[in-house]
Amino acid sequence: MDNPFYHRGAIREIEKFYGRDSETTQILGLLRNGQSVSLTGPRRIGKSSLLFNLCEDSVREAYQLDTPNALFILIDCQMIGGAPAEEVYEVLLDEIGLAIENAGLKIETKAPQGTWRALDRMLGGVSRLGVPIVILLDEFELLAANENLTPFFFTRLRGLTTRYGIAFVTASQRPLFAITASEEILSSPFFNIFVSLSLGLVSREDAEGLLEDRLKGTSVKFSDELVEHIIHLVGPNPFFLHVAGYHAWQTLLENHGMDIDYNALDREIEREAESHLSYVWHNLTDSEQYALVVGEGATDVLRSLHQQTLIWERGRPGETGLLRPTFSSDIMRRYVRRQQVESVIQADPFVIDLNRHRATAKGKELTLTISQFDLLSRLARTPGQVVDADDLEQAVWGEALVDDPDRLKTLIKRLRKAIEPWQGWIASERGVGYVLREPAE
C-alpha cells in the first residue's frame, strides 16, 4: 500500500489539493475585477500549490475565469531569474502562445519572436477578443532581484495592466519592497498595483481535514489521540502535516495498527524536519532568534515572526513595548531549545536571560532573588550533570567565606519553592552535589 502523505513539493493535482478555500475565494474575487495580487508566505507554506490550484478551470469556473473566458499563465521565475529582458519576453510569448492555442483562440503577430513588440501585439489581439489574461509569477523574488532588468522593464509590465487589463499574481517569501534588486527598481509604478495577501498556517479544522482527506481510500485510520499529537507537534502547517502524517501512517502500517511509540515517532518526524528548521533558523535576524529563545520581543520583530508562521500571536491585547510570543508548533520550540544564543542559557523548560537577569519556565516568568538566579544559572549550564557543592557555592557567593555549612541547602530549598511546579527538576546526589534534570515519572 502506498503512503498517501508523500508530498514534499508543490501539489499539482487538484484532487490532492486540500483547503485554502478562503484564500482562493479572495484571490479570484480580486482577479475578476482586474486587481493584481502579491502573495507572500514563508518557504514551503504552500504558495506554489495554491498557484497550481488557481490554474485549474474547475476552480475558476464559478468566477467565469475558466478557459476560454480567461487565460491563466503560470511561470516559474527560476527559468528567468538571471535572464536579460529579451529572454523574459520570449518566455512570456511562448507561455501565452501555448495558452492561446489550448483555448482555441486565433491570434496573429508578425513581430519577431523574443521582442517586446511581439508580446505587445499578441496581448493586444487577446484583448480585442475580450479575454482577460492573468500571469502568475512563482518565485517572483528571482525576477525582482534580476540585475539584468531595468526599471523600464517593470514599467512596461505595469503598462500592460493599463492598456490590456492584464492582472499579475506574484508569489514570494517576502513582501515586494524587500526583494527588489535596488531602490531604483522599486520606484517603478509596477510595484504599486498589488493587493498584498499573506499565506500562513491553516485553521485547526483544515489541519484535521487534511489528515482525514489523505487517508481516504486506505485501510489506515488515525485515532483522535494521534491527530491531536500530530497537530500539537507540527502545528497546522501543510508541509509538516504531510511529513508527520507520512511517518505516522508508516508506523501504524508496520505495527499492524497497534499502539504507537510517540517518542519514536517524534524522532522520525524531527529527523526529516531538521533541514527545514535549520534553514528557517539561520535565515532569522539576531533579534528574531533572540525573541524566539527568550520569549519576548519588540513589536516589529514579533510581527515578522508571526508572518513567518513561527509564533501564534504578536502579543497580548493592550500591551505595548516588549511582547511575548507563543510557538506555533512544538517541533519549532524543541529545535529552538537546542540552539546557542549569546547570553542565554537554555535547559528546557528553563530559559535564562543573563543580560536581563530574567528566568522563565515554559514561558512563565520566575521570581528569583539574585542568589537563586545565580544558582539556577549554574545548574542550567550543564543540565544532566552533577555539580559539586563547592562549584555551586563559588557560582553564588564567590570567594566569600561564611561560617554556615547549611547555606547551600537552604538556598536550594528556597529555589525549589520559587520554581514550583518544576521543583522536582533539581535533584540532590548525596555527598556529591546537585543536578538539573527532568524528574522520573
C-alpha positions in Angstrom: 0.0 0.0 0.0 1.4 3.4 -1.0 1.8 6.0 1.7 -0.6 8.8 0.8 1.5 11.5 2.6 4.2 11.6 0.0 4.0 15.3 -1.0 7.1 17.3 -0.2 6.9 19.7 -3.1 4.1 21.6 -4.8 0.9 19.8 -5.2 -0.1 19.9 -8.9 -3.1 17.6 -8.9 -6.4 19.3 -8.0 -7.8 16.2 -6.4 -4.9 16.1 -4.0 -5.0 19.8 -3.0 -6.9 20.5 0.2 -8.1 23.6 1.9 -7.2 27.3 1.3 -10.8 28.0 0.3 -10.9 31.5 1.8 -7.6 32.5 0.1 -8.7 31.0 -3.2 -12.0 32.9 -3.0 -10.3 36.2 -2.1 -7.7 36.0 -4.9 -10.2 35.0 -7.6 -12.6 37.8 -6.5 -9.8 40.3 -6.9 -8.6 38.9 -10.2 -12.2 39.0 -11.6 -12.0 42.8 -11.1 -8.6 43.1 -12.7 -6.7 43.6 -9.5 -3.2 42.2 -9.2 -2.2 40.3 -6.1 1.1 39.8 -4.3 1.0 36.5 -2.4 3.7 36.2 0.4 4.5 33.5 2.8 7.4 31.5 4.2 9.1 28.7 2.5 7.0 25.5 2.0 3.8 27.1 3.3 2.0 26.1 0.0 2.3 29.2 -2.3 3.2 27.1 -5.4 0.5 24.6 -4.7 -2.1 27.4 -4.4 -0.9 28.8 -7.8 -1.4 25.4 -9.4 -4.8 25.2 -7.9 -5.7 28.6 -9.3 -4.8 27.4 -12.8 -7.5 24.7 -12.7 -10.6 25.6 -14.8 -12.9 23.9 -12.3 -11.7 26.1 -9.5 -12.2 29.3 -11.6 -15.5 28.4 -13.3 -17.7 30.0 -10.7 -16.0 33.3 -11.3 -16.3 33.0 -15.1 -12.5 32.9 -15.3 -12.2 29.4 -16.7 -10.8 28.7 -20.3 -11.6 30.3 -22.8 -13.3 33.0 -20.7 -9.9 33.9 -19.3 -6.3 32.8 -19.8 -4.2 31.9 -16.7 -0.5 31.6 -17.4 1.8 30.2 -14.7 5.5 31.0 -15.0 8.3 29.7 -12.7 10.7 32.6 -12.3 13.5 30.1 -11.7 13.5 29.9 -15.5 14.2 33.6 -16.0 15.8 34.7 -12.7 19.1 35.9 -14.3 17.9 36.3 -17.9 18.0 39.5 -19.9 14.8 41.3 -20.9 14.7 39.7 -24.4 14.7 36.2 -22.9 11.9 37.1 -20.4 9.8 38.4 -23.3 10.4 35.2 -25.2 9.3 33.0 -22.2 6.2 35.2 -21.8 5.4 34.9 -25.5 5.8 31.1 -25.5 3.7 30.5 -22.5 0.9 32.9 -23.5 1.0 31.5 -27.1 0.5 28.0 -25.6 -2.4 29.2 -23.5 -4.0 30.8 -26.6 -3.6 27.6 -28.6 -5.1 25.5 -25.8 -8.0 27.9 -25.6 -8.7 27.6 -29.3 -8.2 31.3 -29.9 -6.8 32.7 -33.2 -4.2 35.4 -32.7 -1.6 36.5 -35.2 1.6 38.5 -34.6 4.1 39.5 -37.3 6.7 40.9 -35.0 9.9 38.9 -34.5 9.9 36.4 -31.6 11.6 37.4 -28.4 10.8 41.1 -28.7 8.6 43.4 -26.7 6.8 44.3 -29.9 5.7 40.7 -30.4 4.4 40.4 -26.9 2.5 43.7 -27.2 0.9 42.6 -30.5 -0.1 39.2 -29.0 -1.7 40.7 -25.9 -3.4 43.3 -28.0 -5.0 40.5 -30.1 -6.3 38.7 -27.0 -7.6 42.0 -25.5 -9.6 42.7 -28.7 -11.4 39.3 -28.2 -12.3 40.5 -24.7 -10.4 37.7 -23.0 -8.7 38.7 -19.7 -5.2 37.4 -19.0 -3.7 36.6 -15.6 0.0 36.0 -15.4 1.1 34.1 -12.3 4.8 34.5 -11.4 6.1 31.9 -8.9 9.3 32.5 -7.0 9.0 36.2 -8.0 11.9 37.3 -5.9 14.2 35.8 -8.5 12.8 38.1 -11.2 12.5 41.2 -8.9 16.2 40.8 -8.0 17.4 40.1 -11.5 20.1 42.7 -12.1 19.8 42.4 -15.9 16.4 44.0 -15.7 15.9 47.8 -15.5 13.1 49.9 -14.0 11.9 50.4 -17.7 11.3 46.7 -18.0 8.9 46.7 -14.9 7.3 49.9 -16.1 6.5 48.1 -19.4 4.8 45.3 -17.4 2.8 48.0 -15.5 1.7 49.4 -18.8 0.2 46.1 -19.8 -2.3 46.3 -16.8 -3.5 49.7 -18.0 -3.5 49.0 -21.7 -4.9 45.5 -21.8 -6.3 44.9 -18.3 -3.8 42.2 -17.6 -3.5 41.1 -13.9 -0.5 39.7 -12.2 -0.2 37.3 -9.2 3.3 37.2 -7.7 4.4 34.6 -5.1 7.4 35.4 -2.9 8.7 34.7 0.6 9.0 38.3 1.5 7.0 41.5 0.5 7.8 43.2 -2.8 9.5 46.1 -1.2 12.1 43.7 0.4 13.0 41.6 -2.7 13.9 44.1 -5.5 17.4 44.5 -6.8 17.6 48.2 -6.0 15.6 51.2 -4.8 15.5 52.3 -8.4 13.7 49.1 -9.4 11.3 49.5 -6.5 10.4 53.0 -7.7 8.8 51.5 -10.8 5.0 52.0 -10.8 4.7 48.2 -11.3 5.2 47.6 -7.6 2.3 49.9 -6.7 -0.5 47.9 -8.3 -0.7 45.0 -5.9 -3.0 43.9 -3.1 -0.9 42.1 -0.6 -2.1 38.8 0.8 -0.2 36.7 3.4 -0.4 32.9 3.2 0.0 31.5 6.7 -1.0 28.5 8.7 -4.2 26.7 8.0 -7.0 26.5 10.5 -7.3 23.7 13.1 -10.3 22.4 11.2 -8.4 22.3 7.9 -5.4 20.6 9.6 -7.7 17.8 10.8 -9.4 17.8 7.4 -6.1 17.4 5.5 -5.1 14.4 7.5 -8.5 12.8 7.1 -8.6 13.6 3.3 -5.2 12.0 2.7 -6.3 8.8 4.4 -9.4 8.3 2.2 -9.2 5.1 0.3 -6.7 3.5 2.6 -7.2 0.9 5.4 -5.2 3.0 7.9 -7.0 5.4 10.3 -5.6 7.9 12.7 -7.1 7.9 16.2 -8.2 11.2 17.8 -5.2 10.9 20.1 -2.8 10.6 17.2 -4.3 13.5 15.3 -4.1 15.7 18.4 -0.4 14.6 18.9 0.5 15.4 15.3 -1.1 18.9 15.3 0.4 19.8 18.6 3.9 18.6 17.4 4.0 20.3 14.0 1.2 22.8 14.1 -1.3 23.5 11.3 1.4 23.7 8.7 0.5 21.8 5.5 4.1 20.8 4.7 4.8 19.5 8.2 1.4 17.8 8.4 2.5 15.8 5.3 5.8 14.9 7.0 4.2 13.9 10.3 1.3 12.1 8.5 3.8 10.1 6.4 5.7 8.8 9.5 2.5 8.2 11.5 1.0 6.2 8.6 4.2 4.2 8.1 4.4 3.4 11.8 0.8 2.2 12.0 1.2 0.1 8.9 4.3 -1.6 10.3 2.8 -2.1 13.7 -0.4 -3.5 12.2 -2.5 -0.8 13.9 -1.0 -1.5 17.4 -0.1 1.3 19.8 2.3 3.9 18.7 5.5 4.8 20.5 5.1 8.6 20.3 8.7 9.3 21.3 10.0 7.2 18.4 7.5 8.8 16.0 8.6 12.2 17.1 12.3 11.4 16.5 11.5 10.3 12.9 9.5 13.4 12.2 12.2 15.7 13.7 14.9 13.9 11.7 13.2 14.7 8.4 12.2 18.3 9.5 15.7 19.1 10.7 17.0 20.6 7.4 13.9 22.8 7.0 14.0 24.0 10.6 17.7 24.8 10.3 17.0 26.8 7.1 14.4 28.8 8.9 16.6 29.4 12.0 19.6 30.5 10.1 17.6 33.0 8.0 16.3 34.8 11.0 17.9 38.0 12.2 19.7 38.1 15.6 16.8 40.0 17.0 14.3 37.3 15.8 16.4 34.5 17.1 16.7 36.2 20.5 12.9 36.8 20.7 12.1 33.2 19.9 14.6 32.0 22.6 13.8 34.3 25.5 10.0 34.6 24.7 9.7 38.3 24.2 10.4 40.9 21.5 9.7 44.3 20.1 6.5 44.7 18.0 8.2 44.7 14.6 10.2 41.6 15.5 7.1 39.8 16.7 5.2 40.8 13.6 8.0 39.3 11.4 8.0 36.1 13.3 4.2 35.9 13.0 4.4 36.4 9.3 6.9 33.6 9.1 4.3 31.4 10.9 6.7 30.7 13.8 4.5 32.2 16.6 0.8 32.2 17.1 0.3 35.7 18.3 2.0 39.1 18.2 1.3 39.9 21.8 -1.5 40.3 24.3 -4.2 42.9 23.7 -3.3 46.3 25.2 0.4 45.5 25.7 3.0 47.9 24.4 6.8 47.7 24.0 8.0 44.2 24.6 5.5 41.5 23.7 5.6 37.8 24.4 5.3 35.3 21.5 3.9 31.7 21.6 5.4 29.0 19.5 3.1 27.8 16.7 4.4 24.3 16.9 6.2 22.1 19.5 8.7 20.9 16.8 10.0 24.5 16.4 10.1 25.0 20.2 12.2 21.9 20.5 14.6 23.0 17.8 15.0 26.5 19.2 15.8 25.0 22.7 18.8 23.2 21.1 20.3 26.4 19.7 23.0 28.5 21.2 22.3 32.2 21.6 24.7 34.6 23.3 23.9 35.5 26.9 21.1 33.0 27.1 21.1 29.6 28.8 18.5 27.0 27.7 17.8 23.9 29.7 14.2 23.0 28.8 11.8 24.0 30.4 14.1 26.8 31.7 15.3 29.8 29.7 17.7 32.1 31.5 18.4 35.6 30.0 21.7 36.7 31.6 21.5 40.2 30.1 18.1 41.0 31.6 18.6 38.8 34.7 15.3 37.0 33.8 14.3 33.4 34.0 11.3 31.6 32.7 9.9 28.1 32.7 7.7 27.2 29.7 7.0 30.9 29.2 6.1 31.6 32.9 8.4 34.2 34.5 10.1 33.1 37.7 10.5 35.5 40.6 14.0 34.8 41.9 16.5 36.5 44.2 20.0 37.2 42.9 21.3 34.2 44.7 18.6 31.9 43.4 19.1 33.2 39.9 22.9 32.6 40.0 22.3 29.1 41.4 19.7 28.1 38.7 22.0 29.6 36.0 24.9 27.4 37.2 22.8 24.2 37.3 21.3 25.0 33.8 24.7 25.5 32.2 25.3 21.7 32.5 21.9 20.1 32.6 22.0 16.4 33.4 25.5 16.7 35.0 26.0 16.7 38.8 27.6 20.0 40.1 29.5 19.6 43.3 28.7 21.9 46.3 32.0 23.8 46.1 31.3 24.8 42.5 27.8 25.9 43.3 28.9 28.0 46.3 31.6 29.6 44.1 29.0 30.5 41.5 26.7 32.1 44.1 29.0 33.6 46.7 32.4 33.7 45.1 35.3 33.6 47.4 33.4 35.0 50.4 33.8 32.8 53.5 30.7 32.3 55.6 30.5 30.1 58.6 27.3 28.5 57.6 27.6 24.9 56.4 23.8 24.7 55.6 23.6 27.9 53.5 23.6 25.9 50.1 21.0 23.5 51.4 18.8 26.4 52.5 19.2 28.2 49.1 18.4 25.0 47.2 15.2 24.6 49.3 14.2 28.2 48.6 15.0 27.9 44.9 12.8 24.8 44.6 9.9 26.6 46.2 10.5 29.6 43.8 10.3 27.5 40.7 7.2 25.5 41.6 5.8 23.4 39.9 9.2 22.5 38.4 10.9 21.9 41.8 11.4 18.3 41.0 13.9 19.2 38.3 16.5 20.0 41.0 17.8 16.7 42.3 20.4 16.0 45.0 23.2 13.5 44.8 24.0 12.7 48.4 27.6 13.5 49.2 28.3 15.0 45.8 26.1 17.9 44.8 23.0 18.8 42.8 21.8 18.3 39.2 19.2 19.8 37.0 17.3 17.1 35.1 13.8 16.0 34.2 12.4 14.0 37.1 11.5 10.4 36.5 7.8 9.7 36.0 
